[in-house]
Amino acid sequence: MTEVPGLTGLEVGTEAPDFSLKDQNNEVHTLSSFRGSKAVLLVFYPWAFTNICTGELAQLREKIDQFSNDAVQVLSLSIDSSFAHKIFAQRDHLNFPLLADFWPHGQVAQAYGVFNSDAGVANRGTFLVDKDGVIRFAEVNEIGVGRDPQRWLDAIAELTTGVAS
């Protein structure tokens, strides 16, 4: 986990809490439905339509075949509603699920230890969950501190091939 004073999140080796959330198309995604078939990259972000979030999700879009394929599924999550996600996905051509942790407000972010109660949103948490439902990579950054998606690709490569890049 990234060392940021005052920030916590679930640690590597922890079983990932299960959840079911709706995406921008009102389709339900359940984490445990991927067990035994795919790893899942969970990307928590604070708000749609903001600069850092837009940039991070654009990087996912540009390399979607590396983030979402036969071995791994990317799921992004924020406290925004599925309606806001729909417009965000259309505007920015986001071609992966944007899950609404809208109600109960931030419940999944809270379960993963990334909910920022002062701001009422998720901090920038990223978790790679293996096929068995165990967290194999974790990082948490403050709201205003962007992440390097190359670290996520490295973690995916290490998980799927067993070799660090």
LINGIQUI-V850657 format. One record per residue. N is the residue number from 0. RES is the residue in one letter. SS is DSSP state (alpha for helix, beta for strand, coil for the rest). D_FIRST is the distance of its C-alpha to the first C-alpha in whole Angstrom. Layout:
# LINGIQUI-V850657
N&RES&SS&D_FIRST + N&RES&SS&D_FIRST
This chain:
# LINGIQUI-V850657
0&M&coil&0 + 1&T&coil&4 + 2&E&coil&6 + 3&V&coil&9 + 4&P&coil&12 + 5&G&coil&13 + 6&L&coil&10 + 7&T&coil&8 + 8&G&coil&8 + 9&L&coil&8 + 10&E&coil&7 + 11&V&coil&8 + 12&G&coil&11 + 13&T&coil&12 + 14&E&beta&15 + 15&A&coil&15 + 16&P&coil&17 + 17&D&coil&20 + 18&F&coil&21 + 19&S&beta&24 + 20&L&beta&25 + 21&K&beta&27 + 22&D&coil&27 + 23&Q&coil&29 + 24&N&coil&32 + 25&N&coil&32 + 26&E&coil&30 + 27&V&beta&28 + 28&H&beta&25 + 29&T&beta&24 + 30&L&alpha&21 + 31&S&alpha&23 + 32&S&alpha&25 + 33&F&alpha&23 + 34&R&coil&23 + 35&G&coil&25 + 36&S&coil&25 + 37&K&coil&22 + 38&A&beta&18 + 39&V&beta&17 + 40&L&beta&15 + 41&L&beta&14 + 42&V&beta&14 + 43&F&beta&14 + 44&Y&coil&16 + 45&P&coil&18 + 46&W&coil&22 + 47&A&coil&24 + 48&F&coil&26 + 49&T&coil&24 + 50&N&alpha&24 + 51&I&alpha&20 + 52&C&alpha&20 + 53&T&alpha&23 + 54&G&alpha&22 + 55&E&alpha&18 + 56&L&alpha&20 + 57&A&alpha&23 + 58&Q&alpha&21 + 59&L&alpha&20 + 60&R&alpha&24 + 61&E&alpha&25 + 62&K&coil&23 + 63&I&alpha&24 + 64&D&alpha&25 + 65&Q&alpha&22 + 66&F&alpha&20 + 67&S&coil&22 + 68&N&coil&25 + 69&D&coil&26 + 70&A&coil&23 + 71&V&beta&20 + 72&Q&beta&21 + 73&V&beta&19 + 74&L&beta&19 + 75&S&beta&18 + 76&L&beta&18 + 77&S&beta&20 + 78&I&coil&22 + 79&D&coil&25 + 80&S&coil&28 + 81&S&alpha&29 + 82&F&alpha&32 + 83&A&alpha&30 + 84&H&alpha&27 + 85&K&alpha&31 + 86&I&alpha&32 + 87&F&alpha&29 + 88&A&alpha&28 + 89&Q&alpha&32 + 90&R&alpha&32 + 91&D&alpha&29 + 92&H&coil&30 + 93&L&coil&27 + 94&N&coil&27 + 95&F&coil&25 + 96&P&beta&24 + 97&L&beta&23 + 98&L&beta&23 + 99&A&beta&24 + 100&D&coil&22 + 101&F&coil&25 + 102&W&coil&27 + 103&P&coil&26 + 104&H&coil&24 + 105&G&coil&21 + 106&Q&alpha&21 + 107&V&alpha&18 + 108&A&alpha&16 + 109&Q&alpha&16 + 110&A&alpha&16 + 111&Y&coil&12 + 112&G&coil&12 + 113&V&coil&12 + 114&F&beta&15 + 115&N&beta&17 + 116&S&coil&20 + 117&D&coil&21 + 118&A&coil&21 + 119&G&coil&22 + 120&V&beta&19 + 121&A&beta&16 + 122&N&coil&13 + 123&R&beta&12 + 124&G&beta&9 + 125&T&beta&9 + 126&F&beta&9 + 127&L&beta&11 + 128&V&beta&14 + 129&D&coil&16 + 130&K&coil&20 + 131&D&coil&20 + 132&G&coil&17 + 133&V&beta&14 + 134&I&beta&11 + 135&R&beta&10 + 136&F&beta&7 + 137&A&beta&5 + 138&E&beta&4 + 139&V&beta&7 + 140&N&beta&9 + 141&E&coil&13 + 142&I&coil&16 + 143&G&coil&17 + 144&V&coil&14 + 145&G&coil&15 + 146&R&coil&12 + 147&D&coil&13 + 148&P&alpha&15 + 149&Q&alpha&15 + 150&R&alpha&12 + 151&W&alpha&12 + 152&L&alpha&16 + 153&D&alpha&14 + 154&A&alpha&12 + 155&I&alpha&15 + 156&A&alpha&18 + 157&E&alpha&16 + 158&L&alpha&16 + 159&T&alpha&20 + 160&T&alpha&21 + 161&G&coil&19 + 162&V&coil&19 + 163&A&coil&17 + 164&S&coil&18
